[in-house]
Every structure is written in C-alpha cells, then in structure tokens.
Amino acid sequence: MKKRCFSILLITAMASSALAGTGAAQVWAAEEKPYDGTTIRVAMQSHTCTDIIQELLPEFQEKTGITVEVDVIPQEEIIDKAQVVLAAGSADYDVIMYDHMYTTQFAGAQWVEDLKPYIEKTEYDIDDFMPGFVDSLSYDGGIYGIPIYGESSILMYNTELFEKAGIDGAPKTKEEFDEALKKLDEAGIPAIALRGAKGQGSNVQPWTGMFLEMGGDWFDKDGKLAVNSEAAVTALDYYIDLMKNHSCDGVESFTWDQVQLAMQQGKVAMCIDATNFSSRLENEDKSTIVGKVGYTVVPDGMSIGWTATWGLCIPTAAENKDAGWEFIQWALNGDTQLTSCLQGDRCDPTRISVMNSEEFNERYNYAEGQWVEQTLAALDSCPPDYRPRIAQWPELGEAMGTAISSALAGDDPKESLDAVEEQFSHLEDPNYQMFNK
C-alpha cells in the first residue's frame, strides 16, 4: 500500500480571477517604493520558468524599483557554484535557485535563511504550494526555499499498444501490472522503459520507488544505513527483471531522455518517469503517440512516485535580503507562475491554484484531464526524503548507481548492495524521517 505523506486540496472550480485570492496579486511593500534604486543579483538554473521570469522583470522593477540581475547557470553547474559561494560567505547573490536535495546541507550549515519569518511577516500564501515540495525544502522546523518547479513520477502508457495486447485500462496494482507485462510479452510488444544509465539521477530513481514501496528504507529504526536489506534486494531483482525481460534494446544505458524518446516513437508500451514528460509526449512535432497516452499513478505494491523540486532561497550573507524576498514573492506568485506555464512549454508548477486553474487545464488537457488528476494524486503520495537529503547523498547516490548498474550487468544483486553498505557503514542519521515507521 502507498504511504500517504500529505494531502493536496483539489480545487475543482477555479477561474483565473480566483488566482488573485491565492497570492497571485502581490501586496507590494509600499507605493513609494522603499527599495527604489536597489539592485539584487539572482542565480537561477537555465529553465523555461527562468526565461519567462526574465521577460517579465520590467513589471517587477516598475512596481518595486528593484533592478534584478539574473545569472543564468546550467543545471549541471549551478549547485557547484552555489556551494562555493555559500560556503565562502560571499554576498555575490541575494537569491539562489537550488535542488531540494541540498536543503539539509545548506540549512544545517546556516548558509541560507529560514524563510518562515518572512512568510509570517508578509502573510505569504505558503499553503497554496504543493505540501510535498515545501516539505522537501524544509529542515528542522524551518522553510529554506520556496518551490519554483517540481515533479513526481507516474506511469504513462500507450493506449493503442495496450489495446493490441488486450489490456483493458491502466494497471492499478502490482498484480495488474505484472498481468499487463505478460500480455504485452505474448503480443511481442516491449513492455516498459526505465532509466538504466548509472547515476543517482538515473537508475537510482526508478529503483528507489520500488525499494520504498516494497518495505525498505534508507536507514533502519536505529538510524543505521540499510541499503542491503531484504526489501532492497527484492526491489533490485524486480528492477533487473523488468529491464532484462520486458524492455527494449539498449535500455541499460537509457537516461530520462532516451526513456522519453522510446515512448514518443512508440517503441515501448509503458514508462515510469517524470510527470512533466506529458508536454513532450503530446507534442505533435516530436511525438508519434499524441492522443494515445494514458496516465496513472504508479501501481500500488510495485512502486511510489518520486519527489523532485527546486526552490529559491536567500543566502545568509546576502546584502539585500528584504529586496530578495520581494523578488521571490513576485517570481512565484500565481500570475507569474501561470504565465510561465502558458507562454512556455512547462507543466511543472508548484502552486495548487495554478494546477487547478481553467487556463492551465485547457492548455494541458492531456487525456481529457487525466494527466492533471493523476499528477496531483502522485504528488499526494511521495515523501520529501524519497532520496535521503543528507550531505553525503551525492557520494552515496553515485555508489548506489554503480551497484545497480553492476547487478544489471550480471553481478549478484545482494553482493552489489553489500559493497555499498560496507563502504558507507559509517553513515548514521538518527533524525532521518523513516518512510516505513
């Protein structure tokens, strides 16, 4: 059974005008522009939302008097740069965009501000953000980032190939999923594509969902690392079986991009990957399966959806913190976020009101609303510590990727996981929020 980590309020009848009631219309500090003449520097990941925010900056400057200089940095570089800047206590940036996996490191080292006092002082509508994303950017009772975009994972399936194999509807349980595999095998149709390439953001992602759903957790009840548990081995055996016996050629080296391409070209019947795949699977210029995709939460008993989000934070050493907070409020308000979704090809907003707005649902009305419904359901069942937000995660994650890759290549799964357990036996986290308490 899936573990429910938070509950998202579904707003079923929301027009665009209602966005103003959920924080879309920001209450600016004062008409006389107290920050007039202030310049702030913002480090942001290269992303569609960043592009739209830059286009809208003249509006922000006109309302606040704040000039914003945006340093756009590729995803593979921004965290390294942020770590250097923050660790040095540099005042180079007033706002930094970061991956939620670094929340514990940044907050624990007191490199970034707890934003709760800012939220309370301005009565910012934090409850309109997906709770799981906010939790992912929180630490020890504080909120250290406001989510700018995020995703979970869902099962996407080719309805035409399902029909050919005699499968009636989406599998909701592991038993139904395994039965679908059998029917697709009998029909000679490659069943599923998953990330197979080595890495914490590749093969570790789908395996983790199986690991957690099958009873495992990263640490045991005593805070000791537990990556070679019975559940971990069971999940790895299952992952290997899917990849070797029910997938397409070359899947062992697939990144998310290759998984997406395999679905777009109709080479596989299913994939479990990011919720934001939908805009590309439904793009007539890129996909051969437009209008032939079904969406559902990953089957109960087989896996859970993952959690991934990025947020905006304020460095402790920043010189213009209040002006930085003004920028964060504006950049993430309902109107700005909705505009970025409508003008750009992005379906990963973090506000509940945006996901439920008529405009968003009209633009991203995939499978007659099934995608929005199932994405919200996926976000309602994924934990902030899908991957443990510990400072040592990059090293542990890469070691796990190597172990999974080795097992996929033929090494003994238990021995592969034992090697990681031995290498990181020193890791303890007594404060880790156990997934399977």
C-alpha positions in Angstrom: 0.0 0.0 0.0 1.1 3.5 -0.7 2.1 5.7 2.2 0.3 9.0 2.3 2.7 11.7 3.3 0.4 14.8 2.9 -2.9 15.7 1.4 -3.4 18.1 -1.5 -6.7 20.1 -1.6 -8.1 19.7 -5.0 -9.7 23.0 -6.1 -12.3 21.8 -8.7 -13.8 25.1 -9.8 -11.2 27.8 -10.2 -11.2 30.6 -12.7 -8.2 32.8 -13.5 -9.7 35.6 -11.4 -9.6 33.3 -8.4 -5.8 33.3 -8.6 -5.7 36.7 -7.0 -7.2 35.2 -3.9 -4.4 32.8 -3.6 -1.5 35.1 -3.7 -1.3 35.9 -7.4 -1.7 39.6 -6.7 1.2 40.5 -4.5 0.8 43.2 -1.8 3.8 45.4 -2.6 5.7 46.9 0.3 4.6 50.4 -0.3 3.5 52.7 -3.1 6.6 54.9 -2.5 8.9 52.0 -3.5 11.2 51.7 -0.4 13.6 49.6 -2.4 13.8 52.1 -5.3 17.4 52.1 -6.6 18.3 48.7 -5.1 19.9 46.1 -7.3 19.8 42.4 -6.5 21.7 39.5 -8.1 19.9 36.3 -8.6 21.4 32.9 -9.6 18.9 30.8 -11.5 19.0 27.5 -13.3 18.6 27.5 -17.1 14.9 26.6 -17.3 11.7 27.7 -19.1 10.4 29.3 -15.9 13.6 31.4 -15.7 13.2 32.5 -19.3 9.6 33.8 -18.6 10.6 35.5 -15.3 13.3 37.4 -17.2 10.8 38.6 -19.7 8.5 39.8 -17.0 11.2 41.6 -15.0 10.3 45.1 -16.2 6.9 44.7 -14.5 8.6 43.9 -11.2 11.1 46.7 -11.4 8.2 49.2 -12.2 6.3 48.1 -9.2 9.1 47.9 -6.7 12.0 50.0 -8.0 14.3 46.9 -7.7 16.7 46.1 -10.5 17.3 42.4 -10.9 20.4 41.0 -12.5 19.9 37.3 -13.3 22.8 35.0 -13.7 21.5 32.0 -15.7 23.6 28.9 -15.0 23.2 25.4 -16.5 21.7 22.7 -14.2 24.9 20.7 -14.1 26.9 23.8 -12.8 24.6 25.8 -10.6 24.9 23.6 -7.4 28.7 23.6 -7.5 28.7 27.3 -7.9 26.1 27.8 -5.1 28.2 25.6 -2.7 31.3 27.6 -3.4 29.5 31.0 -2.9 27.6 29.9 0.2 30.5 28.2 1.9 32.7 31.3 1.4 30.0 33.5 3.0 30.0 35.6 -0.2 27.4 38.3 -0.8 27.6 37.7 -4.6 23.9 36.7 -4.7 20.7 37.8 -2.9 18.7 34.9 -4.2 19.8 31.4 -5.3 17.9 28.6 -7.0 18.8 25.2 -5.7 17.9 21.5 -5.8 15.9 20.3 -2.7 18.4 17.5 -2.2 20.8 20.1 -0.7 18.4 21.5 1.8 19.9 19.7 4.7 23.5 20.8 3.8 22.6 24.4 3.1 20.3 24.8 6.1 22.4 22.7 8.5 25.4 24.9 7.8 23.4 28.0 8.2 24.3 29.1 4.7 20.7 30.1 3.9 17.9 32.0 5.7 14.9 30.4 7.3 12.1 31.9 5.3 9.4 31.3 7.9 9.8 34.8 9.5 9.5 36.4 6.0 6.4 34.2 5.3 4.7 35.2 8.6 5.6 38.9 8.3 4.1 39.2 4.8 1.4 36.6 5.3 2.6 34.8 2.2 0.3 32.1 1.0 2.6 29.2 1.5 -0.4 26.8 1.8 -1.1 27.2 -1.9 2.2 25.4 -2.7 2.3 21.6 -3.0 3.0 20.4 0.5 5.5 17.8 -0.6 7.6 20.4 -2.3 7.5 22.7 0.7 8.5 19.8 2.9 11.4 18.9 0.6 12.7 22.5 1.1 12.2 22.4 4.9 14.6 21.4 7.6 14.4 21.2 11.4 11.1 23.2 11.5 12.3 25.9 9.1 11.5 26.6 5.5 14.6 27.4 3.5 13.3 27.6 -0.1 10.1 28.4 -1.9 9.4 25.8 -4.7 9.7 27.2 -8.2 9.1 24.0 -10.2 8.8 20.3 -9.3 7.7 16.9 -10.4 6.8 13.4 -9.3 6.7 10.3 -11.4 3.7 8.5 -12.9 3.0 5.5 -15.2 2.5 6.6 -18.8 1.1 4.0 -21.2 0.4 3.8 -24.9 -3.3 3.1 -25.2 -3.0 1.8 -28.8 -0.4 -0.8 -27.8 -2.5 -1.7 -24.7 -5.5 -2.4 -27.0 -3.4 -4.6 -29.3 -2.3 -6.6 -26.3 -5.8 -6.9 -24.9 -5.2 -4.8 -21.8 -8.3 -3.0 -20.5 -7.2 0.2 -18.8 -4.4 1.2 -16.6 -2.9 -1.2 -14.1 -3.6 0.0 -10.5 -1.8 -2.7 -8.5 1.4 -4.7 -8.9 -0.7 -7.8 -9.7 -2.4 -5.9 -12.6 0.9 -4.5 -13.7 2.5 -8.0 -13.9 -0.5 -9.3 -15.8 -0.1 -6.4 -18.3 3.6 -7.4 -18.7 2.5 -10.9 -19.5 0.0 -9.8 -22.1 2.5 -7.4 -23.8 5.1 -10.2 -23.9 2.6 -12.5 -25.5 1.8 -9.8 -28.1 5.6 -9.3 -28.8 5.5 -5.7 -27.6 8.3 -4.3 -25.4 6.5 -3.5 -22.2 8.4 -0.8 -20.3 11.3 1.6 -20.4 13.0 2.8 -17.2 16.2 4.8 -16.6 19.0 2.3 -16.8 22.1 4.5 -17.0 24.3 4.6 -14.0 23.8 7.5 -11.6 21.9 9.0 -8.7 19.5 10.7 -11.1 19.2 7.8 -13.5 18.9 4.2 -12.4 18.6 5.1 -8.7 15.4 7.0 -9.4 13.1 4.1 -10.5 14.7 1.5 -8.2 14.2 3.7 -5.2 10.4 3.8 -5.8 10.3 0.0 -5.7 12.7 -0.1 -2.7 10.5 2.1 -0.6 7.2 0.6 -1.7 8.4 -3.0 -1.1 9.1 -2.2 2.6 12.6 -0.8 2.5 14.1 2.5 3.8 17.5 4.2 3.6 18.0 3.9 7.3 16.7 1.5 9.9 14.9 2.4 13.1 18.2 3.0 14.8 19.4 5.4 12.2 21.8 2.9 10.5 22.2 2.7 6.8 20.1 -0.1 5.3 20.6 -0.3 1.6 21.3 -4.0 1.5 18.1 -5.1 3.3 15.8 -7.9 2.1 13.5 -5.2 0.6 16.4 -3.6 -1.2 17.4 -6.9 -2.8 13.8 -7.8 -3.7 13.4 -4.4 -5.4 16.7 -4.7 -7.3 15.7 -8.2 -8.5 12.4 -6.9 -9.8 14.0 -3.9 -11.5 16.5 -6.2 -13.2 13.7 -8.4 -14.4 11.8 -5.5 -15.9 14.9 -4.2 -17.7 16.2 -7.6 -19.0 13.0 -9.4 -19.8 10.3 -6.8 -20.5 12.0 -3.8 -22.2 13.6 -2.7 -25.4 17.2 -2.9 -26.7 19.8 -0.7 -25.1 17.6 0.2 -22.0 20.6 -0.4 -19.7 22.1 2.9 -20.9 18.9 4.9 -21.0 18.7 8.3 -19.4 15.4 10.1 -18.9 15.8 11.5 -22.4 16.1 8.0 -24.0 13.1 6.8 -22.0 11.1 9.7 -23.2 12.2 9.1 -26.8 11.3 5.4 -26.7 7.7 6.4 -25.6 7.5 9.2 -28.2 8.4 6.7 -31.0 6.0 4.0 -29.8 8.8 1.6 -29.1 7.5 0.6 -25.7 4.1 0.4 -24.2 4.9 2.0 -20.8 7.3 4.1 -18.9 7.5 5.3 -15.3 9.1 8.6 -15.3 8.6 12.4 -14.6 5.2 13.9 -14.6 6.4 16.6 -16.9 7.0 14.1 -19.8 3.5 14.8 -20.9 4.1 18.0 -22.7 6.6 16.2 -24.9 4.7 13.0 -25.4 1.7 15.2 -26.5 3.8 17.4 -28.8 2.8 16.8 -32.4 6.2 18.0 -33.7 8.1 15.5 -31.6 5.8 12.6 -30.8 4.1 9.8 -32.8 1.7 9.0 -30.0 -0.2 12.2 -29.4 -3.6 11.5 -28.1 -2.7 7.9 -27.4 -1.2 8.3 -24.0 -2.9 7.3 -20.7 -1.6 8.5 -17.3 -1.9 6.9 -13.9 -0.1 6.8 -10.5 2.4 4.0 -10.3 0.8 0.7 -9.4 0.2 0.1 -5.7 2.5 -2.5 -4.3 5.0 -2.0 -7.1 6.5 1.5 -6.6 5.8 5.0 -5.4 6.2 8.3 -7.2 9.4 10.2 -6.6 9.8 13.8 -5.3 12.0 16.4 -7.1 11.8 20.1 -6.8 13.9 23.3 -7.0 13.4 26.3 -4.8 14.5 29.9 -4.4 16.5 30.7 -1.2 18.1 33.7 0.4 21.8 33.4 1.4 22.6 34.3 5.0 25.4 36.6 3.7 23.1 38.4 1.2 23.1 42.2 1.5 19.6 42.8 0.2 17.5 40.1 1.9 14.2 42.1 2.1 14.5 43.0 -1.6 15.4 39.4 -2.4 12.2 38.3 -0.6 10.2 40.8 -2.6 11.6 39.1 -5.8 10.8 35.6 -4.5 7.2 36.6 -3.7 6.7 38.1 -7.2 8.5 35.4 -9.2 6.5 32.6 -7.6 3.1 34.3 -7.3 0.1 32.8 -9.1 0.1 35.1 -12.1 3.8 34.8 -12.8 3.7 31.0 -12.5 0.6 30.6 -14.6 2.1 32.9 -17.3 5.3 30.8 -17.4 3.2 27.7 -17.9 1.0 29.2 -20.6 3.8 31.0 -22.5 6.4 28.3 -22.1 6.3 24.6 -22.6 6.3 23.7 -18.9 3.8 21.6 -16.9 5.6 21.5 -13.6 4.1 24.4 -11.5 4.2 24.2 -7.7 1.0 26.1 -6.8 -2.2 24.1 -6.3 -4.2 27.0 -7.6 -2.2 27.1 -10.9 -2.6 23.3 -11.4 -6.3 23.7 -11.0 -6.9 26.9 -13.0 -9.1 26.7 -16.0 -6.3 28.2 -18.2 -3.7 25.6 -17.1 -6.2 22.7 -17.6 -7.2 23.9 -21.0 -3.6 24.2 -22.1 -2.5 20.8 -20.6 -5.7 18.9 -21.0 -4.0 15.6 -21.8 -6.2 12.5 -21.9 -9.2 14.7 -21.1 -7.9 15.9 -17.8 -6.5 12.5 -16.7 -2.9 13.8 -16.6 -3.7 16.7 -14.2 -5.7 14.4 -12.0 -3.1 11.7 -11.8 -0.2 14.1 -11.4 -1.9 15.6 -8.3 -2.5 12.1 -7.0 1.1 11.2 -7.5 2.2 14.4 -5.6 -0.1 13.2 -2.8 1.9 10.0 -2.2 5.6 10.8 -2.4 7.8 11.6 0.5 10.3 14.5 0.8 13.0 12.0 1.5 12.4 9.8 -1.5 16.2 10.1 -1.7 17.7 11.0 1.7 18.5 14.7 2.0 21.8 14.2 3.7 25.1 16.0 2.9 26.7 12.7 1.8 23.9 11.9 -0.7 25.9 12.7 -3.9 28.6 10.1 -3.0 26.0 7.6 -1.7 23.8 8.1 -4.7 26.6 7.5 -7.2 27.7 4.4 -5.3 24.1 3.1 -5.5 24.0 3.8 -9.2 27.2 1.8 -9.6 25.7 -1.1 -7.6 22.5 -1.2 -9.6 24.4 -1.0 -12.9 26.7 -3.8 -11.8 23.8 -6.0 -10.9 22.1 -5.2 -14.2 25.3 -6.3 -15.9 25.2 -9.7 -14.2 26.8 -9.3 -10.8 25.0 -10.7 -7.7 22.4 -8.1 -6.5 22.9 -8.8 -2.8 26.7 -8.6 -3.1 26.5 -5.3 -5.1 24.3 -3.8 -2.4 26.5 -5.2 0.4 29.5 -3.4 -1.1 27.7 0.0 -0.8 26.6 -0.9 2.8 30.2 -1.6 3.7 31.6 1.4 2.0 29.1 3.7 3.8 28.8 1.8 7.1 29.8 5.0 8.9 26.7 6.8 7.9 24.1 7.4 10.6 21.1 9.6 10.6 19.1 9.3 13.9 16.9 12.3 12.8 16.0 10.7 9.4 12.2 10.6 9.0 11.6 6.9 8.5 9.4 6.2 5.5 8.2 2.9 6.9 7.7 3.8 10.6 
